[in-house]
Amino acid sequence: MSQLKNIVCALDLSDQSKQVAEYAVMLAKMSHARVTVVYAAPTLTQYTGFHVPPNTIDNFVGEIVSGAERSMADFVAEHFQGVDAQGIVVVGYAAEEILNLAEKEHADMIVMGTRGRKGLDLILFGSVAEKVVKNSKCPVLTIRPTDDE
């Protein structure tokens, strides 16, 4: 049977992230695995064609990353106690960045939330979780939001 040594836990730092973290921590404690917690900030490069200067977009993304790094550090300190965990913020398309990180970290599992979008929302916005599940080389545990979130 496979052993969990490295877990990638992908978060969007929403309220649901606490629930996702609980699963990652439980798995890490059971298997003594290391957890890499990741948040993927958007690149916003798709807006350069709308007469928005690239330096303005770069500054905005920089502010998002700085804020996300502070939020990530606080979140990991609060919700990943008792496990070997590090938080990182990457910039890019979320599914691609999660998959790249999982490969780089030799992840044995990815733990992530899913928004539970249906119908038109799913068609318009896509599903990061679906893309990760379809393309991951390791198992993916997806956590759906509960009704009270």
Phi and psi in radians as a Rosetta constraint file:
Dihedral C 1 N 2 CA 2 C 2 CIRCULARHARMONIC -1.179 0.35
Dihedral N 2 CA 2 C 2 N 3 CIRCULARHARMONIC 2.645 0.35
Dihedral C 2 N 3 CA 3 C 3 CIRCULARHARMONIC -2.030 0.35
Dihedral N 3 CA 3 C 3 N 4 CIRCULARHARMONIC 2.433 0.35
Dihedral C 3 N 4 CA 4 C 4 CIRCULARHARMONIC -1.468 0.35
Dihedral N 4 CA 4 C 4 N 5 CIRCULARHARMONIC 2.103 0.35
Dihedral C 4 N 5 CA 5 C 5 CIRCULARHARMONIC -2.050 0.35
Dihedral N 5 CA 5 C 5 N 6 CIRCULARHARMONIC -0.613 0.35
Dihedral C 5 N 6 CA 6 C 6 CIRCULARHARMONIC -2.317 0.35
Dihedral N 6 CA 6 C 6 N 7 CIRCULARHARMONIC 2.153 0.35
Dihedral C 6 N 7 CA 7 C 7 CIRCULARHARMONIC -2.047 0.35
Dihedral N 7 CA 7 C 7 N 8 CIRCULARHARMONIC 2.326 0.35
Dihedral C 7 N 8 CA 8 C 8 CIRCULARHARMONIC -1.790 0.35
Dihedral N 8 CA 8 C 8 N 9 CIRCULARHARMONIC 2.182 0.35
Dihedral C 8 N 9 CA 9 C 9 CIRCULARHARMONIC -1.985 0.35
Dihedral N 9 CA 9 C 9 N 10 CIRCULARHARMONIC 1.903 0.35
Dihedral C 9 N 10 CA 10 C 10 CIRCULARHARMONIC -1.617 0.35
Dihedral N 10 CA 10 C 10 N 11 CIRCULARHARMONIC 2.199 0.35
Dihedral C 10 N 11 CA 11 C 11 CIRCULARHARMONIC -2.199 0.35
Dihedral N 11 CA 11 C 11 N 12 CIRCULARHARMONIC 2.693 0.35
Dihedral C 11 N 12 CA 12 C 12 CIRCULARHARMONIC -1.919 0.35
Dihedral N 12 CA 12 C 12 N 13 CIRCULARHARMONIC 0.123 0.35
Dihedral C 12 N 13 CA 13 C 13 CIRCULARHARMONIC 1.066 0.35
Dihedral N 13 CA 13 C 13 N 14 CIRCULARHARMONIC 0.430 0.35
Dihedral C 13 N 14 CA 14 C 14 CIRCULARHARMONIC -1.524 0.35
Dihedral N 14 CA 14 C 14 N 15 CIRCULARHARMONIC -3.116 0.35
Dihedral C 14 N 15 CA 15 C 15 CIRCULARHARMONIC -1.048 0.35
Dihedral N 15 CA 15 C 15 N 16 CIRCULARHARMONIC -0.560 0.35
Dihedral C 15 N 16 CA 16 C 16 CIRCULARHARMONIC -1.190 0.35
Dihedral N 16 CA 16 C 16 N 17 CIRCULARHARMONIC -0.367 0.35
Dihedral C 16 N 17 CA 17 C 17 CIRCULARHARMONIC -1.023 0.35
Dihedral N 17 CA 17 C 17 N 18 CIRCULARHARMONIC -0.539 0.35
Dihedral C 17 N 18 CA 18 C 18 CIRCULARHARMONIC -1.073 0.35
Dihedral N 18 CA 18 C 18 N 19 CIRCULARHARMONIC -0.749 0.35
Dihedral C 18 N 19 CA 19 C 19 CIRCULARHARMONIC -1.162 0.35
Dihedral N 19 CA 19 C 19 N 20 CIRCULARHARMONIC -0.728 0.35
Dihedral C 19 N 20 CA 20 C 20 CIRCULARHARMONIC -1.097 0.35
Dihedral N 20 CA 20 C 20 N 21 CIRCULARHARMONIC -0.767 0.35
Dihedral C 20 N 21 CA 21 C 21 CIRCULARHARMONIC -1.048 0.35
Dihedral N 21 CA 21 C 21 N 22 CIRCULARHARMONIC -0.686 0.35
Dihedral C 21 N 22 CA 22 C 22 CIRCULARHARMONIC -1.006 0.35
Dihedral N 22 CA 22 C 22 N 23 CIRCULARHARMONIC -0.746 0.35
Dihedral C 22 N 23 CA 23 C 23 CIRCULARHARMONIC -1.165 0.35
Dihedral N 23 CA 23 C 23 N 24 CIRCULARHARMONIC -0.754 0.35
Dihedral C 23 N 24 CA 24 C 24 CIRCULARHARMONIC -1.101 0.35
Dihedral N 24 CA 24 C 24 N 25 CIRCULARHARMONIC -0.735 0.35
Dihedral C 24 N 25 CA 25 C 25 CIRCULARHARMONIC -1.143 0.35
Dihedral N 25 CA 25 C 25 N 26 CIRCULARHARMONIC -0.764 0.35
Dihedral C 25 N 26 CA 26 C 26 CIRCULARHARMONIC -1.019 0.35
Dihedral N 26 CA 26 C 26 N 27 CIRCULARHARMONIC -0.845 0.35
Dihedral C 26 N 27 CA 27 C 27 CIRCULARHARMONIC -1.110 0.35
Dihedral N 27 CA 27 C 27 N 28 CIRCULARHARMONIC -0.716 0.35
Dihedral C 27 N 28 CA 28 C 28 CIRCULARHARMONIC -1.136 0.35
Dihedral N 28 CA 28 C 28 N 29 CIRCULARHARMONIC -0.724 0.35
Dihedral C 28 N 29 CA 29 C 29 CIRCULARHARMONIC -1.171 0.35
Dihedral N 29 CA 29 C 29 N 30 CIRCULARHARMONIC -0.690 0.35
Dihedral C 29 N 30 CA 30 C 30 CIRCULARHARMONIC -1.165 0.35
Dihedral N 30 CA 30 C 30 N 31 CIRCULARHARMONIC -0.566 0.35
Dihedral C 30 N 31 CA 31 C 31 CIRCULARHARMONIC -1.983 0.35
Dihedral N 31 CA 31 C 31 N 32 CIRCULARHARMONIC -0.019 0.35
Dihedral C 31 N 32 CA 32 C 32 CIRCULARHARMONIC 1.033 0.35
Dihedral N 32 CA 32 C 32 N 33 CIRCULARHARMONIC 0.637 0.35
Dihedral C 32 N 33 CA 33 C 33 CIRCULARHARMONIC -1.504 0.35
Dihedral N 33 CA 33 C 33 N 34 CIRCULARHARMONIC 2.753 0.35
Dihedral C 33 N 34 CA 34 C 34 CIRCULARHARMONIC -1.571 0.35
Dihedral N 34 CA 34 C 34 N 35 CIRCULARHARMONIC 2.516 0.35
Dihedral C 34 N 35 CA 35 C 35 CIRCULARHARMONIC -2.085 0.35
Dihedral N 35 CA 35 C 35 N 36 CIRCULARHARMONIC 2.253 0.35
Dihedral C 35 N 36 CA 36 C 36 CIRCULARHARMONIC -1.869 0.35
Dihedral N 36 CA 36 C 36 N 37 CIRCULARHARMONIC 1.998 0.35
Dihedral C 36 N 37 CA 37 C 37 CIRCULARHARMONIC -1.675 0.35
Dihedral N 37 CA 37 C 37 N 38 CIRCULARHARMONIC 2.237 0.35
Dihedral C 37 N 38 CA 38 C 38 CIRCULARHARMONIC -2.259 0.35
Dihedral N 38 CA 38 C 38 N 39 CIRCULARHARMONIC 2.470 0.35
Dihedral C 38 N 39 CA 39 C 39 CIRCULARHARMONIC -2.159 0.35
Dihedral N 39 CA 39 C 39 N 40 CIRCULARHARMONIC 2.259 0.35
Dihedral C 39 N 40 CA 40 C 40 CIRCULARHARMONIC -1.792 0.35
Dihedral N 40 CA 40 C 40 N 41 CIRCULARHARMONIC 1.934 0.35
Dihedral C 40 N 41 CA 41 C 41 CIRCULARHARMONIC -1.409 0.35
Dihedral N 41 CA 41 C 41 N 42 CIRCULARHARMONIC 2.479 0.35
Dihedral C 41 N 42 CA 42 C 42 CIRCULARHARMONIC -1.205 0.35
Dihedral N 42 CA 42 C 42 N 43 CIRCULARHARMONIC 2.627 0.35
Dihedral C 42 N 43 CA 43 C 43 CIRCULARHARMONIC -1.414 0.35
Dihedral N 43 CA 43 C 43 N 44 CIRCULARHARMONIC -0.579 0.35
Dihedral C 43 N 44 CA 44 C 44 CIRCULARHARMONIC 1.123 0.35
Dihedral N 44 CA 44 C 44 N 45 CIRCULARHARMONIC 0.242 0.35
Dihedral C 44 N 45 CA 45 C 45 CIRCULARHARMONIC -1.149 0.35
Dihedral N 45 CA 45 C 45 N 46 CIRCULARHARMONIC -0.349 0.35
Dihedral C 45 N 46 CA 46 C 46 CIRCULARHARMONIC -1.162 0.35
Dihedral N 46 CA 46 C 46 N 47 CIRCULARHARMONIC -0.222 0.35
Dihedral C 46 N 47 CA 47 C 47 CIRCULARHARMONIC -1.644 0.35
Dihedral N 47 CA 47 C 47 N 48 CIRCULARHARMONIC -0.004 0.35
Dihedral C 47 N 48 CA 48 C 48 CIRCULARHARMONIC -1.160 0.35
Dihedral N 48 CA 48 C 48 N 49 CIRCULARHARMONIC -0.375 0.35
Dihedral C 48 N 49 CA 49 C 49 CIRCULARHARMONIC -1.402 0.35
Dihedral N 49 CA 49 C 49 N 50 CIRCULARHARMONIC -0.077 0.35
Dihedral C 49 N 50 CA 50 C 50 CIRCULARHARMONIC -1.760 0.35
Dihedral N 50 CA 50 C 50 N 51 CIRCULARHARMONIC 0.554 0.35
Dihedral C 50 N 51 CA 51 C 51 CIRCULARHARMONIC 1.046 0.35
Dihedral N 51 CA 51 C 51 N 52 CIRCULARHARMONIC 0.555 0.35
Dihedral C 51 N 52 CA 52 C 52 CIRCULARHARMONIC -1.788 0.35
Dihedral N 52 CA 52 C 52 N 53 CIRCULARHARMONIC 2.099 0.35
Dihedral C 52 N 53 CA 53 C 53 CIRCULARHARMONIC -1.040 0.35
Dihedral N 53 CA 53 C 53 N 54 CIRCULARHARMONIC 2.385 0.35
Dihedral C 53 N 54 CA 54 C 54 CIRCULARHARMONIC -0.961 0.35
Dihedral N 54 CA 54 C 54 N 55 CIRCULARHARMONIC -0.625 0.35
Dihedral C 54 N 55 CA 55 C 55 CIRCULARHARMONIC -1.164 0.35
Dihedral N 55 CA 55 C 55 N 56 CIRCULARHARMONIC -0.539 0.35
Dihedral C 55 N 56 CA 56 C 56 CIRCULARHARMONIC -1.169 0.35
Dihedral N 56 CA 56 C 56 N 57 CIRCULARHARMONIC -0.756 0.35
Dihedral C 56 N 57 CA 57 C 57 CIRCULARHARMONIC -1.126 0.35
Dihedral N 57 CA 57 C 57 N 58 CIRCULARHARMONIC -0.768 0.35
Dihedral C 57 N 58 CA 58 C 58 CIRCULARHARMONIC -1.050 0.35
Dihedral N 58 CA 58 C 58 N 59 CIRCULARHARMONIC -0.735 0.35
Dihedral C 58 N 59 CA 59 C 59 CIRCULARHARMONIC -1.104 0.35
Dihedral N 59 CA 59 C 59 N 60 CIRCULARHARMONIC -0.745 0.35
Dihedral C 59 N 60 CA 60 C 60 CIRCULARHARMONIC -1.119 0.35
Dihedral N 60 CA 60 C 60 N 61 CIRCULARHARMONIC -0.790 0.35
Dihedral C 60 N 61 CA 61 C 61 CIRCULARHARMONIC -1.091 0.35
Dihedral N 61 CA 61 C 61 N 62 CIRCULARHARMONIC -0.693 0.35
Dihedral C 61 N 62 CA 62 C 62 CIRCULARHARMONIC -1.026 0.35
Dihedral N 62 CA 62 C 62 N 63 CIRCULARHARMONIC -0.718 0.35
Dihedral C 62 N 63 CA 63 C 63 CIRCULARHARMONIC -1.167 0.35
Dihedral N 63 CA 63 C 63 N 64 CIRCULARHARMONIC -0.688 0.35
Dihedral C 63 N 64 CA 64 C 64 CIRCULARHARMONIC -1.067 0.35
Dihedral N 64 CA 64 C 64 N 65 CIRCULARHARMONIC -0.804 0.35
Dihedral C 64 N 65 CA 65 C 65 CIRCULARHARMONIC -1.113 0.35
Dihedral N 65 CA 65 C 65 N 66 CIRCULARHARMONIC -0.783 0.35
Dihedral C 65 N 66 CA 66 C 66 CIRCULARHARMONIC -1.044 0.35
Dihedral N 66 CA 66 C 66 N 67 CIRCULARHARMONIC -0.797 0.35
Dihedral C 66 N 67 CA 67 C 67 CIRCULARHARMONIC -1.135 0.35
Dihedral N 67 CA 67 C 67 N 68 CIRCULARHARMONIC -0.707 0.35
Dihedral C 67 N 68 CA 68 C 68 CIRCULARHARMONIC -1.155 0.35
Dihedral N 68 CA 68 C 68 N 69 CIRCULARHARMONIC -0.661 0.35
Dihedral C 68 N 69 CA 69 C 69 CIRCULARHARMONIC -1.114 0.35
Dihedral N 69 CA 69 C 69 N 70 CIRCULARHARMONIC -0.719 0.35
Dihedral C 69 N 70 CA 70 C 70 CIRCULARHARMONIC -1.144 0.35
Dihedral N 70 CA 70 C 70 N 71 CIRCULARHARMONIC -0.794 0.35
Dihedral C 70 N 71 CA 71 C 71 CIRCULARHARMONIC -1.094 0.35
Dihedral N 71 CA 71 C 71 N 72 CIRCULARHARMONIC -0.707 0.35
Dihedral C 71 N 72 CA 72 C 72 CIRCULARHARMONIC -1.111 0.35
Dihedral N 72 CA 72 C 72 N 73 CIRCULARHARMONIC -0.803 0.35
Dihedral C 72 N 73 CA 73 C 73 CIRCULARHARMONIC -1.036 0.35
Dihedral N 73 CA 73 C 73 N 74 CIRCULARHARMONIC -0.789 0.35
Dihedral C 73 N 74 CA 74 C 74 CIRCULARHARMONIC -1.120 0.35
Dihedral N 74 CA 74 C 74 N 75 CIRCULARHARMONIC -0.754 0.35
Dihedral C 74 N 75 CA 75 C 75 CIRCULARHARMONIC -1.119 0.35
Dihedral N 75 CA 75 C 75 N 76 CIRCULARHARMONIC -0.803 0.35
Dihedral C 75 N 76 CA 76 C 76 CIRCULARHARMONIC -1.109 0.35
Dihedral N 76 CA 76 C 76 N 77 CIRCULARHARMONIC -0.759 0.35
Dihedral C 76 N 77 CA 77 C 77 CIRCULARHARMONIC -1.058 0.35
Dihedral N 77 CA 77 C 77 N 78 CIRCULARHARMONIC -0.644 0.35
Dihedral C 77 N 78 CA 78 C 78 CIRCULARHARMONIC -1.441 0.35
Dihedral N 78 CA 78 C 78 N 79 CIRCULARHARMONIC -0.683 0.35
Dihedral C 78 N 79 CA 79 C 79 CIRCULARHARMONIC -1.882 0.35
Dihedral N 79 CA 79 C 79 N 80 CIRCULARHARMONIC -0.083 0.35
Dihedral C 79 N 80 CA 80 C 80 CIRCULARHARMONIC -2.101 0.35
Dihedral N 80 CA 80 C 80 N 81 CIRCULARHARMONIC 0.590 0.35
Dihedral C 80 N 81 CA 81 C 81 CIRCULARHARMONIC -1.197 0.35
Dihedral N 81 CA 81 C 81 N 82 CIRCULARHARMONIC 2.441 0.35
Dihedral C 81 N 82 CA 82 C 82 CIRCULARHARMONIC 1.512 0.35
Dihedral N 82 CA 82 C 82 N 83 CIRCULARHARMONIC 0.050 0.35
Dihedral C 82 N 83 CA 83 C 83 CIRCULARHARMONIC -2.305 0.35
Dihedral N 83 CA 83 C 83 N 84 CIRCULARHARMONIC 2.738 0.35
Dihedral C 83 N 84 CA 84 C 84 CIRCULARHARMONIC -1.359 0.35
Dihedral N 84 CA 84 C 84 N 85 CIRCULARHARMONIC 1.790 0.35
Dihedral C 84 N 85 CA 85 C 85 CIRCULARHARMONIC -2.387 0.35
Dihedral N 85 CA 85 C 85 N 86 CIRCULARHARMONIC 2.494 0.35
Dihedral C 85 N 86 CA 86 C 86 CIRCULARHARMONIC -2.302 0.35
Dihedral N 86 CA 86 C 86 N 87 CIRCULARHARMONIC 2.480 0.35
Dihedral C 86 N 87 CA 87 C 87 CIRCULARHARMONIC -1.848 0.35
Dihedral N 87 CA 87 C 87 N 88 CIRCULARHARMONIC 2.411 0.35
Dihedral C 87 N 88 CA 88 C 88 CIRCULARHARMONIC -2.393 0.35
Dihedral N 88 CA 88 C 88 N 89 CIRCULARHARMONIC 2.688 0.35
Dihedral C 88 N 89 CA 89 C 89 CIRCULARHARMONIC -2.072 0.35
Dihedral N 89 CA 89 C 89 N 90 CIRCULARHARMONIC 2.249 0.35
Dihedral C 89 N 90 CA 90 C 90 CIRCULARHARMONIC -2.068 0.35
Dihedral N 90 CA 90 C 90 N 91 CIRCULARHARMONIC 2.814 0.35
Dihedral C 90 N 91 CA 91 C 91 CIRCULARHARMONIC -2.069 0.35
Dihedral N 91 CA 91 C 91 N 92 CIRCULARHARMONIC 2.234 0.35
Dihedral C 91 N 92 CA 92 C 92 CIRCULARHARMONIC 2.662 0.35
Dihedral N 92 CA 92 C 92 N 93 CIRCULARHARMONIC -2.924 0.35
Dihedral C 92 N 93 CA 93 C 93 CIRCULARHARMONIC -1.306 0.35
Dihedral N 93 CA 93 C 93 N 94 CIRCULARHARMONIC 2.193 0.35
Dihedral C 93 N 94 CA 94 C 94 CIRCULARHARMONIC -0.916 0.35
Dihedral N 94 CA 94 C 94 N 95 CIRCULARHARMONIC -0.896 0.35
Dihedral C 94 N 95 CA 95 C 95 CIRCULARHARMONIC -1.052 0.35
Dihedral N 95 CA 95 C 95 N 96 CIRCULARHARMONIC -0.797 0.35
Dihedral C 95 N 96 CA 96 C 96 CIRCULARHARMONIC -1.085 0.35
Dihedral N 96 CA 96 C 96 N 97 CIRCULARHARMONIC -0.768 0.35
Dihedral C 96 N 97 CA 97 C 97 CIRCULARHARMONIC -1.168 0.35
Dihedral N 97 CA 97 C 97 N 98 CIRCULARHARMONIC -0.698 0.35
Dihedral C 97 N 98 CA 98 C 98 CIRCULARHARMONIC -1.113 0.35
Dihedral N 98 CA 98 C 98 N 99 CIRCULARHARMONIC -0.801 0.35
Dihedral C 98 N 99 CA 99 C 99 CIRCULARHARMONIC -1.125 0.35
Dihedral N 99 CA 99 C 99 N 100 CIRCULARHARMONIC -0.726 0.35
Dihedral C 99 N 100 CA 100 C 100 CIRCULARHARMONIC -1.093 0.35
Dihedral N 100 CA 100 C 100 N 101 CIRCULARHARMONIC -0.751 0.35
Dihedral C 100 N 101 CA 101 C 101 CIRCULARHARMONIC -1.147 0.35
Dihedral N 101 CA 101 C 101 N 102 CIRCULARHARMONIC -0.732 0.35
Dihedral C 101 N 102 CA 102 C 102 CIRCULARHARMONIC -1.038 0.35
Dihedral N 102 CA 102 C 102 N 103 CIRCULARHARMONIC -0.705 0.35
Dihedral C 102 N 103 CA 103 C 103 CIRCULARHARMONIC -1.209 0.35
Dihedral N 103 CA 103 C 103 N 104 CIRCULARHARMONIC -0.769 0.35
Dihedral C 103 N 104 CA 104 C 104 CIRCULARHARMONIC -1.074 0.35
Dihedral N 104 CA 104 C 104 N 105 CIRCULARHARMONIC -0.697 0.35
Dihedral C 104 N 105 CA 105 C 105 CIRCULARHARMONIC -1.502 0.35
Dihedral N 105 CA 105 C 105 N 106 CIRCULARHARMONIC 0.001 0.35
Dihedral C 105 N 106 CA 106 C 106 CIRCULARHARMONIC 0.947 0.35
Dihedral N 106 CA 106 C 106 N 107 CIRCULARHARMONIC 0.841 0.35
Dihedral C 106 N 107 CA 107 C 107 CIRCULARHARMONIC -1.127 0.35
Dihedral N 107 CA 107 C 107 N 108 CIRCULARHARMONIC 2.428 0.35
Dihedral C 107 N 108 CA 108 C 108 CIRCULARHARMONIC -1.603 0.35
Dihedral N 108 CA 108 C 108 N 109 CIRCULARHARMONIC -0.294 0.35
Dihedral C 108 N 109 CA 109 C 109 CIRCULARHARMONIC -2.830 0.35
Dihedral N 109 CA 109 C 109 N 110 CIRCULARHARMONIC 2.591 0.35
Dihedral C 109 N 110 CA 110 C 110 CIRCULARHARMONIC -1.991 0.35
Dihedral N 110 CA 110 C 110 N 111 CIRCULARHARMONIC 2.312 0.35
Dihedral C 110 N 111 CA 111 C 111 CIRCULARHARMONIC -2.037 0.35
Dihedral N 111 CA 111 C 111 N 112 CIRCULARHARMONIC 2.213 0.35
Dihedral C 111 N 112 CA 112 C 112 CIRCULARHARMONIC -2.688 0.35
Dihedral N 112 CA 112 C 112 N 113 CIRCULARHARMONIC 2.800 0.35
Dihedral C 112 N 113 CA 113 C 113 CIRCULARHARMONIC -1.546 0.35
Dihedral N 113 CA 113 C 113 N 114 CIRCULARHARMONIC 2.881 0.35
Dihedral C 113 N 114 CA 114 C 114 CIRCULARHARMONIC -2.323 0.35
Dihedral N 114 CA 114 C 114 N 115 CIRCULARHARMONIC 2.491 0.35
Dihedral C 114 N 115 CA 115 C 115 CIRCULARHARMONIC -1.336 0.35
Dihedral N 115 CA 115 C 115 N 116 CIRCULARHARMONIC -0.335 0.35
Dihedral C 115 N 116 CA 116 C 116 CIRCULARHARMONIC 1.257 0.35
Dihedral N 116 CA 116 C 116 N 117 CIRCULARHARMONIC 0.507 0.35
Dihedral C 116 N 117 CA 117 C 117 CIRCULARHARMONIC -1.162 0.35
Dihedral N 117 CA 117 C 117 N 118 CIRCULARHARMONIC 2.604 0.35
Dihedral C 117 N 118 CA 118 C 118 CIRCULARHARMONIC -2.361 0.35
Dihedral N 118 CA 118 C 118 N 119 CIRCULARHARMONIC 2.847 0.35
Dihedral C 118 N 119 CA 119 C 119 CIRCULARHARMONIC 0.981 0.35
Dihedral N 119 CA 119 C 119 N 120 CIRCULARHARMONIC -2.271 0.35
Dihedral C 119 N 120 CA 120 C 120 CIRCULARHARMONIC -1.093 0.35
Dihedral N 120 CA 120 C 120 N 121 CIRCULARHARMONIC -0.673 0.35
Dihedral C 120 N 121 CA 121 C 121 CIRCULARHARMONIC -0.987 0.35
Dihedral N 121 CA 121 C 121 N 122 CIRCULARHARMONIC -0.779 0.35
Dihedral C 121 N 122 CA 122 C 122 CIRCULARHARMONIC -1.131 0.35
Dihedral N 122 CA 122 C 122 N 123 CIRCULARHARMONIC -0.724 0.35
Dihedral C 122 N 123 CA 123 C 123 CIRCULARHARMONIC -1.150 0.35
Dihedral N 123 CA 123 C 123 N 124 CIRCULARHARMONIC -0.783 0.35
Dihedral C 123 N 124 CA 124 C 124 CIRCULARHARMONIC -1.268 0.35
Dihedral N 124 CA 124 C 124 N 125 CIRCULARHARMONIC -0.749 0.35
Dihedral C 124 N 125 CA 125 C 125 CIRCULARHARMONIC -1.785 0.35
Dihedral N 125 CA 125 C 125 N 126 CIRCULARHARMONIC -0.248 0.35
Dihedral C 125 N 126 CA 126 C 126 CIRCULARHARMONIC 1.232 0.35
Dihedral N 126 CA 126 C 126 N 127 CIRCULARHARMONIC -3.071 0.35
Dihedral C 126 N 127 CA 127 C 127 CIRCULARHARMONIC -2.380 0.35
Dihedral N 127 CA 127 C 127 N 128 CIRCULARHARMONIC 1.995 0.35
Dihedral C 127 N 128 CA 128 C 128 CIRCULARHARMONIC -1.054 0.35
Dihedral N 128 CA 128 C 128 N 129 CIRCULARHARMONIC -0.797 0.35
Dihedral C 128 N 129 CA 129 C 129 CIRCULARHARMONIC -1.038 0.35
Dihedral N 129 CA 129 C 129 N 130 CIRCULARHARMONIC -0.746 0.35
Dihedral C 129 N 130 CA 130 C 130 CIRCULARHARMONIC -1.080 0.35
Dihedral N 130 CA 130 C 130 N 131 CIRCULARHARMONIC -0.749 0.35
Dihedral C 130 N 131 CA 131 C 131 CIRCULARHARMONIC -1.128 0.35
Dihedral N 131 CA 131 C 131 N 132 CIRCULARHARMONIC -0.686 0.35
Dihedral C 131 N 132 CA 132 C 132 CIRCULARHARMONIC -1.171 0.35
Dihedral N 132 CA 132 C 132 N 133 CIRCULARHARMONIC -0.804 0.35
Dihedral C 132 N 133 CA 133 C 133 CIRCULARHARMONIC -1.031 0.35
Dihedral N 133 CA 133 C 133 N 134 CIRCULARHARMONIC -0.775 0.35
Dihedral C 133 N 134 CA 134 C 134 CIRCULARHARMONIC -1.203 0.35
Dihedral N 134 CA 134 C 134 N 135 CIRCULARHARMONIC -0.478 0.35
Dihedral C 134 N 135 CA 135 C 135 CIRCULARHARMONIC -1.992 0.35
Dihedral N 135 CA 135 C 135 N 136 CIRCULARHARMONIC -0.052 0.35
Dihedral C 135 N 136 CA 136 C 136 CIRCULARHARMONIC -1.287 0.35
Dihedral N 136 CA 136 C 136 N 137 CIRCULARHARMONIC 2.506 0.35
Dihedral C 136 N 137 CA 137 C 137 CIRCULARHARMONIC -1.550 0.35
Dihedral N 137 CA 137 C 137 N 138 CIRCULARHARMONIC -0.147 0.35
Dihedral C 137 N 138 CA 138 C 138 CIRCULARHARMONIC -2.166 0.35
Dihedral N 138 CA 138 C 138 N 139 CIRCULARHARMONIC 2.898 0.35
Dihedral C 138 N 139 CA 139 C 139 CIRCULARHARMONIC -1.061 0.35
Dihedral N 139 CA 139 C 139 N 140 CIRCULARHARMONIC 2.608 0.35
Dihedral C 139 N 140 CA 140 C 140 CIRCULARHARMONIC -2.199 0.35
Dihedral N 140 CA 140 C 140 N 141 CIRCULARHARMONIC 2.203 0.35
Dihedral C 140 N 141 CA 141 C 141 CIRCULARHARMONIC -1.794 0.35
Dihedral N 141 CA 141 C 141 N 142 CIRCULARHARMONIC 2.040 0.35
Dihedral C 141 N 142 CA 142 C 142 CIRCULARHARMONIC -1.831 0.35
Dihedral N 142 CA 142 C 142 N 143 CIRCULARHARMONIC 2.407 0.35
Dihedral C 142 N 143 CA 143 C 143 CIRCULARHARMONIC -1.972 0.35
Dihedral N 143 CA 143 C 143 N 144 CIRCULARHARMONIC 2.047 0.35
Dihedral C 143 N 144 CA 144 C 144 CIRCULARHARMONIC -1.421 0.35
Dihedral N 144 CA 144 C 144 N 145 CIRCULARHARMONIC 2.588 0.35
Dihedral C 144 N 145 CA 145 C 145 CIRCULARHARMONIC -1.136 0.35
Dihedral N 145 CA 145 C 145 N 146 CIRCULARHARMONIC 2.540 0.35
Dihedral C 145 N 146 CA 146 C 146 CIRCULARHARMONIC -1.478 0.35
Dihedral N 146 CA 146 C 146 N 147 CIRCULARHARMONIC 2.883 0.35
Dihedral C 146 N 147 CA 147 C 147 CIRCULARHARMONIC -1.075 0.35
Dihedral N 147 CA 147 C 147 N 148 CIRCULARHARMONIC -0.493 0.35
Dihedral C 147 N 148 CA 148 C 148 CIRCULARHARMONIC -1.511 0.35
Dihedral N 148 CA 148 C 148 N 149 CIRCULARHARMONIC 0.144 0.35
